[in-house]
Amino acid sequence: MNNILIVRLGAMGDIIHALPGTASLKRSFPAAHVTWVVEPRWAPLLENNGMIDRVVLFHRDDPASWNNTRKELRSRPYDLAVDFQGLMKSAIVAHLASPERIVGFAAGIVRERPASWFYSKRVKARSMHVVDQGLDLAAGAGATHQVNEFPLPSGAPEGVLPEKAFALACPLAGWTSKQWPLEHYESLAGMLRERLGMPLVLNGPPGSLPDISWAVRHESGIPGLIHATRRASLVIGVDSGPLHLAAALNRSGAAIFGPTDPARNGPRGGDFEVFRTAGVATTHRRGDVIDPSMRAISPEQVFAALAVRTGCHA
């Protein structure tokens, strides 16, 4: 195996979940040159990655990018392309490289069934968690050495962080329905400050956070988020990329779930107490209001989980 192409265009959590499968392929074929196609905003997740030799940027909203990506990919003859995304656009990107074979998920896992028309092999992943599904896909593509590795860059300082120990939270999510109410974060910040002497840092992309006085605002790009996560003593997360980043970096804290199922999307790595309201229905609809099941998880519950992880008891 000389050249392997990985296709996982976005987003943050999904890219992180695909890292162990990619690492398994590289460990199984250490001499292979591995290329990853990704959207530009997520490329910092793949920098200085010992499992990836080249990153190709794909600008999905630029019609010219399809041809430019095709030309760049065809500069190498690929023995194998693995589509970790399972969408028509990702399958087409894999096809543009003209590899000898394309491996992707079979029905039941593939997100858009027509994507599988492009595959030479369709893998029936039987695992529940998305990380394990990626490992199943890598095995189906020929990986014989499975590893649970999340090779991630060190990040870089952006903005100002507290010098002492702090708790980190990223309150935003791709779906509003997966967010925890901001007033719950405010209550939690007071508990952390008064009972543990620990400030709460809220992270988000530039311009995304409201003006607040009860927490430290830390707006940054991905390098700054990685750096802050590595420094954080505790992490509070919802089902979004920053939580999966924290788990991959072996942090500890609390994971708050509502409409999505932590058995499939929960933190893989670290030490997280997972909260989910009993009886809530699982849905992957992109709701535009906070789900009631998220509101039902109290700041007191979350604080208790965090306190235990500092050696204290609420």
Helices and strands as residue ranges (DSSP letters): E 3-7, H 12-28, E 33-38, G 40-46, E 54-57, H 63-73, E 80-83, H 88-96, E 102-105, G 113-118, E 121-123, H 130-140, E 167-169, G 176-178, H 182-191, I 192-196, E 200-204, E 216-219, H 222-231, E 234-238, H 241-248, E 252-257, H 262-265, E 271-276, H 292-295, H 299-308
